[in-house]
Amino acid sequence: MEILGVYKNYPFVKATDKQGVKSTSDLFSITEEDILALKYNDNGVKTPIQRTPMSWIRTIQAWNLELIFVHGMQINWMDQQNIDKD
């Protein structure tokens, strides 16, 4: 799995994978509680992800809402060619 071009062994991807996030579009359904609960297995210890990846999720959620409500754009986040256009 690859989300936002982040390597699959990165703690952010490990934590979101455990939460059921399989693609960038899945990030839009994560609640604030889900974001705060994201943890990954660090040699047997459940470790919370750092604040920066938490901010990535919040930022992409806000950006998607701006695209929809301010610019009237509906993005198909599953279509990689469409995403890479701009």
CORFEN-V596106 format. One record per residue. N is the residue number from 1. RES is the residue in one letter. D_FIRST is the distance of its C-alpha to the first C-alpha in Angstrom with 1 decimal. Layout:
BEGIN
n:N res:RES d_first:D_FIRST
n:N res:RES d_first:D_FIRST
END
This chain:
BEGIN
n:1 res:M d_first:0.0
n:2 res:E d_first:3.8
n:3 res:I d_first:6.7
n:4 res:L d_first:10.1
n:5 res:G d_first:9.5
n:6 res:V d_first:9.2
n:7 res:Y d_first:8.4
n:8 res:K d_first:6.2
n:9 res:N d_first:9.8
n:10 res:Y d_first:11.1
n:11 res:P d_first:12.8
n:12 res:F d_first:11.7
n:13 res:V d_first:8.0
n:14 res:K d_first:9.5
n:15 res:A d_first:12.0
n:16 res:T d_first:10.2
n:17 res:D d_first:8.0
n:18 res:K d_first:11.5
n:19 res:Q d_first:12.9
n:20 res:G d_first:11.0
n:21 res:V d_first:9.1
n:22 res:K d_first:6.2
n:23 res:S d_first:7.2
n:24 res:T d_first:9.9
n:25 res:S d_first:12.6
n:26 res:D d_first:12.0
n:27 res:L d_first:13.2
n:28 res:F d_first:16.6
n:29 res:S d_first:17.4
n:30 res:I d_first:17.0
n:31 res:T d_first:20.6
n:32 res:E d_first:22.3
n:33 res:E d_first:22.7
n:34 res:D d_first:19.0
n:35 res:I d_first:18.4
n:36 res:L d_first:21.3
n:37 res:A d_first:20.1
n:38 res:L d_first:16.7
n:39 res:K d_first:17.0
n:40 res:Y d_first:15.2
n:41 res:N d_first:16.8
n:42 res:D d_first:18.7
n:43 res:N d_first:20.7
n:44 res:G d_first:21.6
n:45 res:V d_first:22.3
n:46 res:K d_first:20.4
n:47 res:T d_first:20.2
n:48 res:P d_first:19.8
n:49 res:I d_first:17.6
n:50 res:Q d_first:19.8
n:51 res:R d_first:21.4
n:52 res:T d_first:19.8
n:53 res:P d_first:16.3
n:54 res:M d_first:18.2
n:55 res:S d_first:20.0
n:56 res:W d_first:17.0
n:57 res:I d_first:16.2
n:58 res:R d_first:20.0
n:59 res:T d_first:20.4
n:60 res:I d_first:17.9
n:61 res:Q d_first:19.4
n:62 res:A d_first:22.8
n:63 res:W d_first:22.1
n:64 res:N d_first:21.0
n:65 res:L d_first:24.2
n:66 res:E d_first:26.2
n:67 res:L d_first:25.0
n:68 res:I d_first:26.0
n:69 res:F d_first:29.3
n:70 res:V d_first:30.6
n:71 res:H d_first:29.7
n:72 res:G d_first:29.4
n:73 res:M d_first:26.1
n:74 res:Q d_first:23.6
n:75 res:I d_first:20.2
n:76 res:N d_first:17.9
n:77 res:W d_first:14.5
n:78 res:M d_first:12.9
n:79 res:D d_first:15.2
n:80 res:Q d_first:13.8
n:81 res:Q d_first:17.4
n:82 res:N d_first:19.1
n:83 res:I d_first:17.1
n:84 res:D d_first:17.9
n:85 res:K d_first:21.6
n:86 res:D d_first:23.0
END
